[in-house]
Amino acid sequence: MRVLVTSSRNTFALDAIRKLGSTDHTVVASDTYAGAVGSHSKYLEAHEVTASPRFETDAFIDDINRIVEKYDIDVILPTFEEAFYLAARRADLADGVRLYAGNFDKLARLHDKASFQRLVAEAGVPVPETVVATDDASLAEAISRFPRFFARAAFSRGGVGLLTNTGPLAGKVEASDCHPTPDQPWLVQPFVDGPMICTYSTIVDGRVTSHCTYRAPEQWAHSTGITFLAIDSTRTLDYTQRIVDALDPGFTGQLSFDFVDNDGELFAIECNPRPTNGIILLGAEEFSRALVGEGDAVVVVEPGVEREVKLAVLADCFAEPLSHLPTSLHDLIHVRDVGSQWHDSIAMMWSPATLIHGAKLSHGDRKELLAALGDDIVWNGEPIAGMTEADAEALEAVHEQRI
């Protein structure tokens, strides 16, 4: 295949590029700035810069079509929330190119955390009790219902902007700074004790073709994982297939779920309808085959496979030396880096460019840097320029499907 990997700034995008490029696929990368790490992998034929899908949607679609035509692309593989803009404008993509993502209405239902909760409940997968707040008063009432609560916006990601009175993030965000609306609601749930369990899957025509379940033993600022350990996938694979069946029996794309393991019972928390770091734990040949649906058996990552983003672990070691030094040193010595054996070290040397890009988007505010790293490629539930009338109606329907 000739594959275009979009939003190449992400570590897992770089990993997908390496795996596809090393298994006889021709890969082109794109992002909204030239310094994205994945755009400098040796496994690329070329890399291109596009307009922002969020802020310049029409120009972004034009840029994608230009790249598709220039490099004779067969498949577009989104790795972040540009998937929503591509799906909403699917009819405007170049003839013959295939978008490896579900239809817009399905992606929107997964991404909206409130409608996702209803979908999951319909699929028979356990979810925590959930209250949807649509204004300041209903948010205050909701959090008063639970002695220990956990709340976040329906459109959020990366463990950023979490409102809670329990755990290491307690008090980091104040309720007075959170202002839900009917279009941008917040979810409030009782705080569920237990570690976070994450999954990553590829799906072809409604069938899960590869699946990984993992924990993130080390996290940056208690949000983004920087080490990844595969664990048993028996229940999460079953839950993933159930959700796909309830959503769309013909779905094709990449899905990532977060669960909380509460004393052995898994509660579904949210979905990222795109890849996450679980892709790093898949083998190159396994990922390549699963992406096209080759073979009847599901490729499942065996428990015990472990990887780390060594640069992030090293940075975390210095950021919080008293609490993280022992585990960081252990990981640096014993855990295999995501770039190990790829002989592609130049790509990760561009990591500072991503921080600079995020700093520009956050206007230099260090507290907002993590949220801003993807600010020009996210989708927060608003109508998309040029979307079809059917997709606009589907977006309204998603609002009505909130739990």
N, C-alpha and C positions, 0 to 999 in steps of 0.2 A: 504493500500500500504506500501511497504518498500522503503523508499526514501533516496537517497543520496543528500544532499545539499552541493554544492561546493562553495568555496570562502566564508567561514563562518566568515570572519573578519568583514563583513559589518553589520551595525545595522539592515538593512532590511533583511539580511540573518538570523540573530538571530530571528527576528520577524517571518519569515516563519517557522523556526524550531519550535518555540513555538506553532504556530497555527496548524501545522501538528501534532506535538507530543501530543497536547491536544485534538485532534479529532481522536484518535485511530489509527493513522498511526505510524509506526516504523521509526525513523529517525536516520540517521548517518550523521555526518558532516565531511568535510575535508577542509584543506587549506595548504599552503606551509610552515606554521610554527605552532608550537603547541599552541601558546598563543592567537590565534584568538578568539574573544569574543564568537562567536556562538558555538565554539567547547567545551564550558564549561557550556552549558545550561543543566538544569536538565531534559529537555524533550528529551534528546538524549539517544539512546541505546549505542552509541560509537562515538569516533572521531578519525580521522586518519590524518597523514601528508603525503603530496604528493610532488613530484618534481614540479618545476615551469612550467606551460604550455607554457610560452613564451620562456624561456631559455633552457628547457630540455623537449621538447615536447614528444619525444618517451618514456622517463621515466615517464612522467606525465600520458600518456595513459596506460602504464603498471601498474602504481599505481592505477588508477581508476578501471581497470579490476580486480586487486587484491582485492580491496574493494568490488566491485560488487559481486565477487565470495564468499568472506569471509562472507558477511552479507546477501547474497541472495537478492540483490537489484532489485526492479522492475523498478524504475524510477530515472533518474539522473536529478536533478533540478539545473541548473547553476544560479548563482546570480550575476556574473560579466562577464568579457570578456573572461574567459575560455570557454564560450559558443562557440566562434569561433573555438577554437582548437578542442573541442569535436565534433562540427558539421563537420569540415574538415576531421576528422578521424573517422567519424561515422561507417564506414565499419570495423574498427579495434576494436570497442567496443564489449564487451562480448555478445554472443548470448542471445536473449530474453530480454535484458534490453532496456528500452525506454528512449530516450533523449528528455526532454521537451524543445525543441528549434527547430526553423525552419532549413531548409537546408542552407548550408554554403552560396550559392550564394544569397539567399534572405537576410540573415543576413548582408552580406557584402554590399549589395545595400542600406540597411537601415543605416548602420554605417558610410559609406562614405558620409559626409555631402553634397558633391557636387552631387552625384548620387541621394541622398535622395531628394534634392530640385526638381529634374526633376520628380521623382516618384510622389511626392506630387502634383506638378502642373498637371500631367496627371490624378490624382485622383480628380481634381477639388477643391483642398484645397488651400486657399490663401498662397502665399509665398512672401517674400520681393524680390525686384530686386537683382540679385546675379551675381557677377563677379568672375570667377575662375582664380586665379593667380598661374602661374607655374614657375616663376622665380622672382628675385628681381625687375627687370624692370617692369614686369606686375603688381606686387604688388604695386609699387610706382604709376603707372599709375591709378590703380584701386582706391586707397584711395584718389587720387587727384580729382576723379570724384564726390565725395560726400563731401559736406561741413562738415557733421557729418557722421562718418563711424564706422562700427563695423566689425572686421575681426578675424578669427580664423582658425586653421589648420583643414583640412578635417577629420583628425583622432585626435580627442581631446575629453576631457571629464571633467566634474566636475567644469566647470567655470574657468579652469586654462589656462593661456597663451592667454588671450584675448587682442587684439590690438584695441584700440579705442581712439578717441579724445573727447569723451562725457561721462558724468556720473562719478560715483565714481571710476571707473577703468581707467579713462583717464590718459595716460602717464605711467601706471604701466609697460607696455611692449613697447619697442621702435621698430619702423619699421626696424631699422638697425640690430636688433637681430633676425629678422624673414626671413627665407630663403626658400621660396617654391621651389618645384621641380615638374616635371610631375607626379612622383609617390607619392609625398607628397605635394599636392597643398594646397593653402589657399583660403578661401571664403571671399569676401569683399561685404558688403551690406550697404545700408544707415542705419543709426542708427534709429531704430523704437522705438518711445516713448511708454511707458506703462509698466505695471507690467508683470513679467513672470508668465505664467500659465503652470502647469505641469500635466501630466496624467500618470496613470499606468493601464494596462489592462492584463487580461489573455485571450488567444484565443485558441479555440479547433476546429480543422477542419474548419478553416476559419470564425468561429463565435465568436464574443466577448462575453465572459461569465461573466466577471466582469470588472468594470470600476470605476476609481476614478479620479476626477479632483481636484487639490488643488493648493494653493499658499504657499509660504514659507515666512511668515511675518518677520522672523528673519533668517539671514544667517551668516555663518562664513566667514569672509573676503570677503563679497559680492559675494560668490560663492556657497558653499554647504549649503543647508537648514538645520536648526536645530529646527525650529518649522513648523508645517504643518497644514493647515486649509482647509478642504474640501469645495468646492464651486459647483455651478450648473454644471452638466455634459452634458446638452442637446446637445450643438453644438460639443463638443469634442468627445462625443460618436459617433455621426454621422461621423465626420471627421476620427476617428480611423477606423470605419468599411469601409469607402471609401478607405482608404489607404491599408487596408488588402485585400480588393477585387481587387485592382489594382496590388498588389504585388503577391498574391498567394491565390486563393480561398480555398486551403487546408491547410493553415498555422496553425501550433500549436506552442504556446510558449508564452512568456511574452514580451510586448512592452511598452515603456515609451516615451512620446513625450513632447517636450517643445514648447509652443506658447508664443507670445507676444500679450497682449490685448491692441491694439491701438485704444482707444476711442470706444470700443465695437466691433471692427473687430479683429478677431484672425488670426495671421500670424504664420504658422508653421516654426520653427527654426531648430530643429534637433530631432533625434530619438536615444534613447538608447534601443537596442533590448535585453533587460534584465529587471529585476525588479529595481525599485528605491524606494524612501521612501514612495510613495503612498500606497504601500502594507501595511504599518503600520496602515492606516485608515480603512482597511477592517476588518470585524469581522472574528473570527477563523473559524466558521462553514461556513460562506460565502466563504472564501478563499478555504477551503477544497473542497466544492462542485464545485466551479467554475473551480478549477484546473483539474477536471475530466470531466467537461462539464455536470454536473448533472442539470437537469431542463431546461426548455425552455426560461425562462426570464433571462435577463441580471441583475446581481447583481450590483447595482449602489450605491455608498456611498452617503448618504444624506448630503446636505450642512450643515455646522456648526460643523461637527466632527473635533476635534482638538487634536493634540498630540505634544509633544516636546521631544527632547533628553536633559534631564535635566542637565546632566553633561556638555554638550556642551554649553548650555545656561549659566550655571554658569561660565564656563571658558571665554565665550564671554563677560560676565559682567565685568570681571577683565581685559580683553584684551583691551576693548574700553569703560572704565567706563563713560566718559563724554557723549558719544553719545548713548550708549546702556543701561545704568543703569536703567532708568525708565521702558522701555519696558521689559528688562530682569527680573526685580523684579516682574512686573505684571505677566509675563509668569510663573515664578517659583512658584508663589502663586496660579494662577488660571488655568493653562493648565496642563492637565494630562500627565504624563511621559509615554514614550513608554513601559517602563517596569512595569507600574502600574498594580497591581492585578495578575501579573504572578508569584509572589513569587519566582523569579529566579535571585535574585540580584547578586549572585556570578559571573554570566556570565559577567556583565558589569564591574566588578572589574578587569577584564583582559584587559580593554581598554589601559592602559599604554603599554602593550605588543605590541599592534598595532603601537603605536607611536615609540617604540623602533625599530620595524621591518622597519617602514618607514624611520627612521633616518639612519639605516644601508644602505638601498637602496639609500638614498640621500647622503651618505658619510658624514653625519653630517651637511649638509648645510640646515639651518632652512628655507631659502627662497624656497628651493625645496622640503620641506617635504610633502606638500599637494599633489604635483604631484607624489611623490615617493610612497605614501601609497599603490598604486595598481600596481606599476611598473612591478612586476613579473607576473601579471595576465592580462595585457592589450594586445590588438592587434591593431597595427598601420598600417594595410593594406599590410604588407609584406607577401610573400609566406610562407606557413606553412609547416614545415618538414613532409613528408609523405602524403601530401594531394594528392588527386586523380588528374589525368590529366584533368578530366572534371571540377573539382573545380578550378584548375589553369587557365583554359580557361575562366571560369565564372568570376574570379577575373579580368582578362584582359577586359572582357566585361563590368564590372562595371565601369572601367576607361572610357570606350567609352560612358557610359550613364550619364556622368556628364553634368550638365546644361550648 
